[in-house]
Amino acid sequence: MTVTQEGARTYQVRTYGCQMNVHDSERLSGLLEDAGYVPAPDGETADVVVFNTCAVRENADNRLYGNLGHLRPAKTRNPRMQIAVGGCLAQKDQGEIVRKAPWVDVVFGTHNIGSLPVMLERARIEGEAQVELKESLEVFPSTLPTKRESPYAAWVSISVGCNNTCTFCIVPSLRGKEKDRRPGDILAEVQTLVDQGVLEVTLLGQNVNTYGVEFGDRLAFGKLLRACGDIEGLERVRFTSPHPAAFTDDVIAAMAETPNVMHQLHMPLQSGSSRILKAMRRSYRAERYLGIIERVRAAMPDAAISTDIIVGFPGETEEDFQGTLDVVRQSRFANAFTFQYSIRPGTPAATMPDQVPKEVVQERYERLVALQEEISWEENKKQVGRTLEVLVAEGEGRKDDATRRLSGRAPDNRLVHFAVGAEVPRPGDMVTVEVTYAAPHHLVADGAVRSVRRTRAGDAWEARQAGPSAGPGVMLGMPTVGRPAPLPAAPAGACSAH
């Protein structure tokens, strides 16, 4: 049973959106605990509920106001309770949130998450809502206290913001222009994480491979990957999400030549039609995208490549859609995260002519999903008989209790469910297994585990279990790639996939 400090106020962070939001929520939790709050026990309504919102997903505002409505009775019953709303939707809607939900106490934006504890206290003392939304970044978020969701894998932000102008995306106006951290600061954070037991880091940026644009070094990202290779004890390095227009051969070389950089790439395609890519203001064409895929596979034949695709962008014809299917067939993605285009107010695409009828979008979407399922299954079947080292994860397999399996991630980020032998590994430990079965979205290893390697990360996980409960943690409205934390696996969200 979870026990909180007597008299301490409890909190819960509810997160929607991409992995950038997930990592921001780790900072929000760290800020609150630094200010004396404690995680709310499971099943109890917290004294402070923080919504970290996303403006990219369809009906994001309806979801937020619905959840705020559900909390209103609890707030009426508990005068100590406070509700805060932050993130991209807060940055977009600003004062609108307090007008529609006057029981909200605090509204803060993407540029001032560090203000949350002070704003909560000010709202409590003054007895009125506090709204504070900065137009530019106050402080790079990585300097703030952080409560990591996983002791064995971690997100590390290398940049925030975006300099692109994709017509379907509202993120640049909400998170601002790209701001890059200095390499020394990034590597110092990675080293600290490794010293704490972390084995895997995922480098994060809205366009992670444009890193260095702010200080004028176009080769900075490849250099950063190579520098991560020099950190002793760091076993796996991933990154998400790169932009195809800025994807250079030095990054491919760094991936291929740095032993701890995984042969896994999540690179958004969005459309296989060069005409639609132009309308999206995606500054590459299908031929360039396929050329990158070809060079990656030449350097790393075992690379697993995944992508994001939007179906039904305004003006998309059947011929354009066939172009997408053609690129999917040629690329042989390990998996693809497919989205039906829907209007996002505030984006240029929202007012474009020739919006594609919903029923047409749905039919195309189903064809694309069927094709990708077939390809994913064929690619996964090639893994049968291979011996893989799997990083044991927490909370990956929904049926693990019933099947008596554990789950984890292979080096290429494929999900592997494996039978447990006499020695039961801990999350953060490494197991060597042989793949016996393949499904479209996972692999199974039901033979004997070849070996279990106990790690410092497993020790860190065990130590955390012996300490105070971490509470309900971060909940996603959307899955993520490369998953440092025990969250549902899937893609980079639209907000970080440009």
C-alpha positions as CSV (number, residue, x, y, z in Angstrom):
1,M,0.0,0.0,0.0
2,T,1.2,3.5,-0.8
3,V,1.8,5.8,2.1
4,T,2.3,9.5,1.7
5,Q,4.1,11.9,4.1
6,E,1.6,13.1,6.7
7,G,0.3,16.5,5.7
8,A,2.0,16.6,2.3
9,R,-0.1,17.5,-0.7
10,T,-0.4,14.9,-3.4
11,Y,-0.1,15.3,-7.1
12,Q,-0.8,13.5,-10.4
13,V,0.4,14.4,-13.9
14,R,-1.8,13.3,-16.8
15,T,0.0,13.5,-20.1
16,Y,-1.2,13.5,-23.7
17,G,0.8,13.6,-26.9
18,C,4.3,12.9,-28.0
19,Q,7.5,11.9,-26.2
20,M,8.5,15.5,-25.8
21,N,5.4,15.9,-23.6
22,V,6.3,12.7,-21.7
23,H,9.7,14.1,-20.9
24,D,8.2,17.4,-19.9
25,S,6.0,15.6,-17.5
26,E,9.0,14.0,-15.9
27,R,10.2,17.5,-15.3
28,L,6.8,18.6,-13.9
29,S,6.8,15.7,-11.5
30,G,10.4,16.6,-10.5
31,L,9.4,20.2,-9.9
32,L,6.4,19.3,-7.7
33,E,8.4,16.8,-5.6
34,D,11.2,19.4,-5.3
35,A,8.5,21.7,-3.9
36,G,7.3,19.1,-1.3
37,Y,4.4,17.4,-3.1
38,V,4.2,13.6,-3.1
39,P,2.7,11.2,-5.7
40,A,-1.0,10.4,-5.1
41,P,-1.7,6.9,-4.0
42,D,-3.3,4.6,-6.7
43,G,-7.0,5.1,-7.0
44,E,-7.1,8.4,-5.1
45,T,-7.8,11.8,-6.5
46,A,-4.8,14.0,-6.0
47,D,-4.7,17.4,-4.3
48,V,-3.1,18.7,-7.5
49,V,-3.9,17.3,-10.9
50,V,-1.8,18.6,-13.8
51,F,-2.8,18.1,-17.4
52,N,0.1,18.3,-19.9
53,T,-1.8,18.7,-23.1
54,C,-1.3,18.2,-26.8
55,A,-2.8,20.4,-29.6
56,V,-1.9,18.0,-32.4
57,R,-4.2,15.1,-31.8
58,E,-7.8,15.2,-33.2
59,N,-10.4,16.5,-30.7
60,A,-7.6,17.3,-28.1
61,D,-9.7,20.2,-26.7
62,N,-12.8,18.0,-26.3
63,R,-10.8,15.5,-24.4
64,L,-9.3,18.1,-22.1
65,Y,-12.6,19.8,-21.3
66,G,-14.3,16.4,-20.8
67,N,-11.6,15.4,-18.2
68,L,-11.8,18.8,-16.6
69,G,-15.6,18.4,-16.2
70,H,-15.1,15.0,-14.6
71,L,-12.9,16.5,-12.0
72,R,-15.2,19.4,-11.1
73,P,-17.2,17.5,-8.4
74,A,-14.0,16.3,-6.8
75,K,-12.8,19.9,-6.6
76,T,-16.1,21.0,-5.1
77,R,-15.7,18.3,-2.4
78,N,-12.1,19.0,-1.7
79,P,-11.3,22.7,-1.2
80,R,-7.5,21.9,-1.1
81,M,-7.6,20.5,-4.6
82,Q,-6.0,22.4,-7.5
83,I,-6.1,21.8,-11.3
84,A,-3.4,23.0,-13.6
85,V,-3.3,22.9,-17.4
86,G,-0.1,23.2,-19.4
87,G,1.4,22.0,-22.7
88,C,0.7,22.8,-26.3
89,L,-3.1,23.2,-26.0
90,A,-2.6,25.6,-23.1
91,Q,-0.2,27.6,-25.2
92,K,-2.7,27.7,-28.1
93,D,-5.9,28.4,-26.2
94,Q,-4.4,30.6,-23.4
95,G,-7.2,32.5,-21.6
96,E,-9.9,30.4,-23.3
97,I,-9.3,27.5,-20.8
98,V,-10.2,29.5,-17.7
99,R,-13.3,30.9,-19.5
100,K,-14.6,27.5,-20.4
101,A,-13.5,25.8,-17.2
102,P,-13.4,28.5,-14.5
103,W,-12.6,25.9,-11.8
104,V,-9.1,25.6,-13.3
105,D,-6.5,27.2,-11.0
106,V,-3.4,27.5,-13.2
107,V,-2.7,27.7,-16.9
108,F,0.9,27.6,-18.1
109,G,2.6,27.2,-21.5
110,T,5.3,25.2,-23.2
111,H,7.9,27.9,-22.4
112,N,7.5,28.2,-18.6
113,I,6.9,24.8,-17.1
114,G,9.3,25.8,-14.4
115,S,6.7,28.3,-13.1
116,L,4.2,25.6,-12.0
117,P,5.0,25.4,-8.2
118,V,5.0,29.2,-7.8
119,M,1.8,29.6,-9.8
120,L,0.0,26.9,-7.7
121,E,1.0,28.7,-4.5
122,R,0.0,32.1,-5.9
123,A,-3.4,30.7,-6.9
124,R,-3.9,29.2,-3.4
125,I,-3.0,32.5,-1.7
126,E,-4.8,34.8,-4.0
127,G,-7.8,32.6,-4.5
128,E,-8.0,33.2,-8.2
129,A,-6.8,31.5,-11.4
130,Q,-3.3,32.2,-12.6
131,V,-2.6,32.3,-16.3
132,E,1.0,32.7,-17.5
133,L,2.1,31.9,-21.0
134,K,5.6,33.1,-22.2
135,E,6.2,33.7,-25.9
136,S,9.8,32.4,-25.7
137,L,11.7,29.9,-23.6
138,E,12.6,31.1,-20.1
139,V,15.1,28.4,-19.4
140,F,16.1,25.2,-21.2
141,P,13.9,22.5,-19.6
142,S,16.7,20.1,-18.9
143,T,18.0,22.4,-16.2
144,L,14.8,21.7,-14.2
145,P,14.4,18.9,-11.6
146,T,13.3,15.7,-13.3
147,K,11.6,12.6,-11.9
148,R,12.6,9.9,-14.4
149,E,9.9,7.3,-15.1
150,S,12.4,4.5,-15.8
151,P,15.6,3.7,-13.9
152,Y,17.1,1.8,-16.9
153,A,16.3,4.0,-19.9
154,A,15.9,7.8,-20.3
155,W,14.9,10.6,-22.6
156,V,17.5,13.3,-23.2
157,S,16.4,16.5,-24.9
158,I,19.1,18.0,-27.2
159,S,16.9,20.7,-28.7
160,V,13.4,22.2,-28.4
161,G,11.3,24.0,-31.0
162,C,11.1,23.7,-34.8
163,N,12.2,25.9,-37.7
164,N,10.0,24.2,-40.3
165,T,6.6,25.3,-41.6
166,C,4.8,22.1,-42.4
167,T,1.2,23.1,-43.4
168,F,-0.4,20.4,-41.3
169,C,1.5,21.2,-38.1
170,I,0.8,23.8,-35.4
171,V,3.8,22.9,-33.2
172,P,6.3,25.6,-34.4
173,S,3.9,28.3,-33.3
174,L,3.5,26.6,-29.9
175,R,7.1,25.6,-29.1
176,G,8.9,28.3,-31.0
177,K,12.1,28.3,-33.0
178,E,14.7,25.6,-32.5
179,K,17.0,26.1,-29.5
180,D,20.0,23.8,-29.2
181,R,21.8,22.7,-26.0
182,R,25.5,22.8,-26.0
183,P,27.1,19.3,-26.6
184,G,28.9,19.4,-23.2
185,D,25.6,19.9,-21.3
186,I,24.0,17.0,-23.2
187,L,26.9,14.6,-22.6
188,A,27.1,15.6,-18.9
189,E,23.4,14.7,-18.5
190,V,24.0,11.4,-20.3
191,Q,27.0,10.6,-18.1
192,T,25.0,11.4,-14.9
193,L,22.2,9.1,-16.1
194,V,24.7,6.3,-16.8
195,D,26.2,6.8,-13.3
196,Q,22.7,6.3,-11.9
197,G,22.3,3.0,-13.7
198,V,20.7,4.0,-17.0
199,L,21.7,1.7,-20.0
200,E,19.8,3.3,-22.8
201,V,19.2,6.9,-23.8
202,T,16.9,8.3,-26.5
203,L,18.0,11.7,-27.8
204,L,15.0,14.0,-28.4
205,G,14.3,16.9,-30.7
206,Q,11.4,18.2,-32.8
207,N,13.9,17.7,-35.7
208,V,16.6,15.9,-33.9
209,N,19.1,15.8,-36.8
210,T,19.0,19.5,-37.4
211,Y,20.8,19.8,-34.0
212,G,23.6,22.4,-34.3
213,V,21.7,24.8,-36.5
214,E,21.7,27.4,-33.7
215,F,25.5,27.4,-33.3
216,G,26.3,26.8,-37.0
217,D,27.6,23.3,-37.1
218,R,25.7,21.1,-39.6
219,L,27.7,18.1,-38.6
220,A,26.9,18.5,-34.9
221,F,24.4,15.6,-34.6
222,G,26.7,13.0,-36.1
223,K,29.5,14.3,-33.7
224,L,27.1,13.9,-30.8
225,L,26.2,10.3,-31.7
226,R,29.9,9.5,-31.9
227,A,30.6,11.2,-28.5
228,C,27.9,9.1,-26.9
229,G,29.9,6.1,-28.1
230,D,32.7,7.1,-25.7
231,I,30.6,7.0,-22.6
232,E,31.4,3.8,-20.7
233,G,28.4,1.9,-19.5
234,L,26.0,3.4,-22.1
235,E,24.8,0.4,-24.0
236,R,22.1,1.7,-26.3
237,V,21.6,5.1,-28.0
238,R,18.5,5.9,-30.0
239,F,17.1,9.2,-31.4
240,T,13.8,10.5,-32.6
241,S,12.7,12.0,-34.9
242,P,14.9,13.1,-37.8
243,H,13.7,15.1,-40.8
244,P,14.5,13.5,-44.2
245,A,15.4,16.9,-45.7
246,A,18.3,17.3,-43.2
247,F,19.4,13.6,-43.1
248,T,23.0,13.5,-44.1
249,D,25.5,10.7,-44.8
250,D,27.7,11.6,-41.8
251,V,24.8,10.6,-39.6
252,I,24.5,7.3,-41.4
253,A,28.2,6.8,-40.9
254,A,28.0,7.7,-37.2
255,M,25.2,5.2,-36.7
256,A,27.1,2.4,-38.5
257,E,30.4,3.1,-36.8
258,T,29.4,3.8,-33.2
259,P,28.8,0.4,-31.5
260,N,26.2,1.6,-29.0
261,V,24.1,3.5,-31.5
262,M,21.3,1.2,-32.4
263,H,20.5,0.2,-36.0
264,Q,17.0,1.6,-35.7
265,L,15.6,4.6,-37.5
266,H,12.2,6.3,-37.1
267,M,12.0,8.7,-40.1
268,P,8.6,10.3,-40.9
269,L,7.6,9.9,-44.6
270,Q,4.1,11.6,-44.3
271,S,3.4,11.0,-48.0
272,G,4.9,9.1,-50.9
273,S,3.6,11.7,-53.4
274,S,6.0,14.5,-54.2
275,R,3.1,16.7,-55.2
276,I,1.5,16.3,-51.7
277,L,4.9,16.6,-50.0
278,K,5.2,20.0,-51.7
279,A,1.8,21.0,-50.5
280,M,2.7,19.9,-47.0
281,R,5.9,22.1,-47.3
282,R,8.0,19.0,-46.6
283,S,11.3,20.0,-48.2
284,Y,12.2,16.7,-49.7
285,R,10.6,14.4,-52.3
286,A,9.9,10.7,-52.5
287,E,13.1,10.0,-54.4
288,R,15.3,11.6,-51.7
289,Y,13.5,9.7,-49.0
290,L,14.0,6.4,-50.8
291,G,17.7,7.3,-51.4
292,I,18.2,7.7,-47.6
293,I,16.6,4.3,-47.0
294,E,18.9,2.8,-49.6
295,R,22.0,4.3,-48.0
296,V,21.0,3.3,-44.5
297,R,20.5,-0.3,-45.5
298,A,23.8,-0.4,-47.4
299,A,25.6,0.7,-44.3
300,M,23.4,-1.3,-41.9
301,P,21.7,-4.2,-43.6
302,D,20.0,-5.2,-40.3
303,A,18.5,-1.7,-39.7
304,A,14.8,-1.6,-38.7
305,I,13.2,1.5,-40.2
306,S,9.8,2.8,-39.1
307,T,7.8,5.9,-40.2
308,D,4.8,8.2,-39.9
309,I,2.3,8.6,-42.7
310,I,-0.7,10.9,-43.1
311,V,-3.5,9.7,-45.3
312,G,-6.0,12.0,-47.0
313,F,-4.1,15.3,-46.9
314,P,-6.1,18.0,-48.8
315,G,-5.9,17.5,-52.5
316,E,-4.7,13.9,-52.3
317,T,-5.8,11.9,-55.3
318,E,-5.9,8.2,-55.8
319,E,-2.7,8.6,-57.8
320,D,-1.0,10.4,-55.0
321,F,-2.1,7.7,-52.6
322,Q,-0.7,5.0,-54.9
323,G,2.6,6.9,-54.6
324,T,2.5,6.4,-50.9
325,L,1.8,2.7,-51.3
326,D,4.7,2.4,-53.7
327,V,7.1,4.0,-51.3
328,V,5.9,1.7,-48.5
329,R,6.4,-1.3,-50.7
330,Q,10.0,-0.2,-51.6
331,S,10.9,0.9,-48.1
332,R,9.9,-2.4,-46.3
333,F,9.2,-0.6,-43.0
334,A,9.4,-2.6,-39.8
335,N,6.3,-0.7,-38.8
336,A,4.5,2.5,-39.8
337,F,2.3,4.8,-37.7
338,T,-0.5,5.9,-39.9
339,F,-2.8,8.9,-39.3
340,Q,-6.0,10.0,-41.0
341,Y,-5.7,13.6,-41.9
342,S,-8.1,15.8,-39.9
343,I,-8.4,19.6,-39.8
344,R,-6.3,21.3,-37.1
345,P,-7.5,24.9,-36.6
346,G,-4.6,27.3,-36.9
347,T,-2.7,25.4,-39.6
348,P,-2.5,26.4,-43.3
349,A,-3.9,23.0,-44.4
350,A,-7.1,23.6,-42.4
351,T,-8.2,26.2,-45.1
352,M,-6.9,24.4,-48.2
353,P,-9.4,23.5,-50.9
354,D,-10.2,19.9,-51.9
355,Q,-10.5,18.5,-48.4
356,V,-10.8,14.7,-49.0
357,P,-14.1,13.2,-47.9
358,K,-14.0,11.2,-44.6
359,E,-15.1,8.0,-46.2
360,V,-12.4,8.2,-48.9
361,V,-9.8,8.8,-46.2
362,Q,-11.0,5.8,-44.2
363,E,-10.9,3.5,-47.2
364,R,-7.4,4.5,-48.2
365,Y,-6.3,4.3,-44.5
366,E,-7.5,0.7,-44.4
367,R,-5.7,-0.3,-47.5
368,L,-2.4,1.3,-46.2
369,V,-2.7,-0.5,-42.9
370,A,-3.4,-3.8,-44.6
371,L,-0.3,-3.4,-46.8
372,Q,1.9,-2.4,-43.9
373,E,0.7,-5.3,-41.7
374,E,1.7,-7.7,-44.4
375,I,5.1,-6.1,-44.8
376,S,5.7,-6.0,-41.0
377,W,4.8,-9.6,-40.6
378,E,7.1,-10.6,-43.5
379,E,10.0,-8.6,-42.0
380,N,9.4,-10.0,-38.5
381,K,9.4,-13.6,-39.9
382,K,13.0,-13.0,-41.0
383,Q,13.9,-12.7,-37.3
384,V,12.8,-16.3,-36.5
385,G,15.8,-18.3,-35.5
386,R,17.9,-15.3,-34.7
387,T,19.6,-14.9,-31.3
388,L,18.9,-11.5,-29.8
389,E,19.9,-9.6,-26.7
390,V,16.8,-8.1,-25.1
391,L,16.7,-5.3,-22.6
392,V,14.0,-6.4,-20.1
393,A,11.3,-3.8,-19.8
394,E,8.5,-3.1,-17.3
395,G,4.9,-3.1,-18.5
396,E,5.5,-3.9,-22.2
397,G,3.4,-7.0,-22.6
398,R,-0.3,-6.8,-21.8
399,K,-0.7,-10.6,-21.7
400,D,2.6,-11.4,-19.9
401,D,0.8,-12.5,-16.7
402,A,-1.4,-14.9,-18.5
403,T,1.4,-16.3,-20.8
404,R,4.0,-16.3,-18.0
405,R,6.4,-14.4,-20.2
406,L,8.4,-11.2,-19.8
407,S,9.0,-8.6,-22.5
408,G,11.6,-6.3,-23.7
409,R,13.2,-4.6,-26.6
410,A,15.8,-6.0,-29.1
411,P,18.6,-3.7,-30.3
412,D,16.5,-2.7,-33.3
413,N,13.6,-1.8,-31.0
414,R,11.4,-4.8,-31.9
415,L,9.2,-5.9,-29.0
416,V,10.1,-9.4,-27.8
417,H,8.0,-11.6,-25.5
418,F,10.1,-14.4,-23.9
419,A,9.6,-17.3,-21.7
420,V,11.1,-17.1,-18.2
421,G,13.6,-19.7,-17.1
422,A,14.8,-20.6,-13.6
423,E,16.5,-17.3,-13.2
424,V,14.0,-14.4,-13.4
425,P,15.5,-11.2,-14.8
426,R,14.6,-7.8,-13.6
427,P,13.6,-4.8,-15.7
428,G,16.9,-3.3,-16.8
429,D,18.7,-6.7,-17.0
430,M,19.7,-8.2,-20.4
431,V,18.6,-11.6,-21.6
432,T,19.8,-13.5,-24.6
433,V,17.0,-15.4,-26.4
434,E,16.3,-17.2,-29.7
435,V,13.2,-16.0,-31.6
436,T,10.7,-18.9,-32.2
437,Y,7.7,-17.1,-33.6
438,A,6.8,-13.8,-35.3
439,A,3.6,-11.7,-35.4
440,P,3.2,-8.4,-37.2
441,H,3.9,-6.3,-34.1
442,H,6.0,-8.5,-31.9
443,L,8.4,-11.5,-31.7
444,V,8.2,-14.5,-29.3
445,A,11.0,-16.5,-27.8
446,D,9.6,-19.5,-26.1
447,G,12.7,-21.6,-25.9
448,A,15.1,-21.5,-23.0
449,V,16.7,-18.2,-22.2
450,R,20.3,-18.6,-23.3
451,S,21.7,-16.3,-20.6
452,V,20.7,-13.5,-18.1
453,R,23.0,-10.6,-17.6
454,R,22.3,-8.8,-14.4
455,T,23.1,-5.1,-14.8
456,R,23.4,-1.9,-12.8
457,A,20.1,-0.8,-14.4
458,G,18.5,-3.9,-12.9
459,D,20.0,-3.0,-9.5
460,A,18.6,0.5,-9.9
461,W,15.1,-0.9,-10.7
462,E,15.3,-3.2,-7.6
463,A,16.4,-0.3,-5.4
464,R,13.5,1.8,-6.6
465,Q,11.0,-1.0,-5.8
466,A,12.3,-1.1,-2.2
467,G,11.8,2.7,-1.9
468,P,8.7,4.8,-1.8
469,S,6.1,4.1,-4.5
470,A,6.4,6.2,-7.6
471,G,2.6,6.7,-7.8
472,P,0.5,6.5,-11.0
473,G,3.2,8.2,-13.1
474,V,2.7,9.5,-16.6
475,M,-0.2,8.4,-18.8
476,L,-0.1,8.8,-22.5
477,G,-2.8,9.7,-24.9
478,M,-0.6,8.4,-27.7
479,P,2.2,5.8,-27.9
480,T,5.9,6.4,-28.4
481,V,9.0,5.1,-30.1
482,G,12.1,3.7,-28.4
483,R,10.4,3.8,-25.1
484,P,12.6,4.6,-22.2
485,A,9.7,4.3,-19.8
486,P,7.2,1.5,-19.3
487,L,4.6,3.0,-21.6
488,P,2.7,1.6,-24.6
489,A,5.1,1.3,-27.5
490,A,4.6,3.0,-30.8
491,P,5.6,6.1,-32.7
492,A,6.9,9.5,-32.4
493,G,3.9,11.7,-32.2
494,A,3.1,14.2,-34.8
495,C,4.5,17.0,-32.6
496,S,8.0,15.6,-32.8
497,A,7.9,13.9,-36.2
498,H,8.6,16.8,-38.5
